[in-house]
């Protein structure tokens, strides 16, 4: 059999590889190919057929062809401080990504928490607080003063804040809206009271005044309509013995490790409670399940009451950090990637930080100082405080129509099993409906708590109020002018004031104030 010769220049057909697509079949149409002819000879490549690359054919890179980078040619990036528990309250910088368990990507928690952000009235377009910013970052700018000249310097000095004191003692332990600057309170206690004096804060909130009064050897009395505020204040001002602090650390660490292990092994949880189903949407599913399991472990612990309360408040203090949506969620909540075990690990760090802070408070309190007394109650009816027994009232009353503490802390009430109804029934000036407080109840309530302060003060006693301009019935209210007008009728003599401008990030509030400044005031009054 004669072998058929292939035409010159045509490559042999290759077999298709297994799994490869079959070659496309040619159609019945005549192929559009050049007419057959003699095969074209490929030009032979010789040494001179391609230009030879020489040293000058391409510009040579020399030392001067590219600017040399020197120490001063680019500003040095400041060194990032080591990550500590305090860093979780600092502003976001660059997010650092680490590999989490099970191949999950998550961020380290440099995100700020709610307690280190002040926010202006809600943005009605989004029903969320205004833009977040660092705590007390707006306490800057010129200070305006009025009243008796001898008090101008000490009042002006209160606005010079010490940022290093924001995390001293037990300050900054738990998020709380509109908390007072700790350094301002420290200086006010030292200036307007003496060791052994009694200080009253009828709007104690998270207990900043109580902590500073206790640390400086004063007797402190506090009250608040919110059971959450009372629990936080008690936790921050209860001196635990060295053994109790050791127990808190041991139990908290064990609970964190057990919760982290269960989260990594994806241990099935019991049925989800009705209240928890309402909270589920605010977290990523795996984060919610881990937090819910951690809560079950925390609530199952039975020990000393102060330790139990501290363990539960540590859980409450970290909830907003892990939210992805909701009123108090971080702005980057939807973008976070949180690995399994991260919430539990963070809980352990939070317990460690509280133990350290309680130790610092114990070292600062003078021996023999009476522990603060905190009660849940209404500032318009301060019961349990003897008439004329208080030397200094140091407090920050609500700002008209700015905050709604019931809405802000709704999730914490649910996770802690607290009843919010006492707060909802008694909070004054809340922005619950529309924009601004209702004028009648707001002014009646203000006169009532001013009267209670005057009754509690001893003759010659002083009141130092930190208040801010608010919105009443869609109209701006100058808090300093309003209190100055009402104080004499209840037995308080206006003495002096200092004020500082505060920006507003809520468009409707800006429109209401127009060109009028919106300010925060420190008011000094005396018992007439």
Order of alpha helices (4+ residues) and beta strands (2+ residues): beta-beta-beta-alpha-alpha-beta-alpha-beta-alpha-alpha-alpha-alpha-alpha-alpha-beta-beta-alpha-alpha-alpha-alpha-beta-beta-beta-alpha-beta-alpha-beta
